[in-house]
């Protein structure tokens, strides 16, 4: 699927579309970034402690909330100056998507795309996940009223258009970022738990 999409994208390169990649780094060797399109804007946020592996240009972040905290931090910080397309990747993005670099280099015309092949299902929606959806979207939102299981990709890496990101106000992402940092005490969701809940709901946030 990725090869066909990239082959199509190569024939329709539109250099007027601005693109960037956000890398959630934590002690990984980032040599793979040398293969990225040099025209991409690059944001590396590091939560690592191995000085030799932290790039000079990396922005340090407190090590909380896994990569999802990094993604949300970037959205909140750059909400008013996001590129047309933003890719969100782990410090070593190749484990579950051999073609992720090709996808990042060539894909431009999409609203939301997930990388990787490791697809899981929520199974019966737990009370905790059900309440988390209501916390994020409001109790009257259709996402918050159903316990129907859905599929999601483990260890999420994805791309999203600026238009799709901006469908939700900055306050929404502020709330998500705070949940990653502090949890949701009113729901007994701790900061260690929140990232695993976000892992299951990114498509809910960006696909509609």
Secondary structure by P-SEA (a helix, b strand, c coil): caaaaaaaaaacccccbbbbbbbbccccccccccccccccbbbbbbcccccccccccbbbbcccccaaaaaaaaaaacccccccbbbbbcccccccccaaaaaaacccccccccccccccccccccaaaaaaaaaacccccccccccbbbbbbccccccccccccccccaaaaaaaaaaaaccccccccccccaaaaaaacccccccc
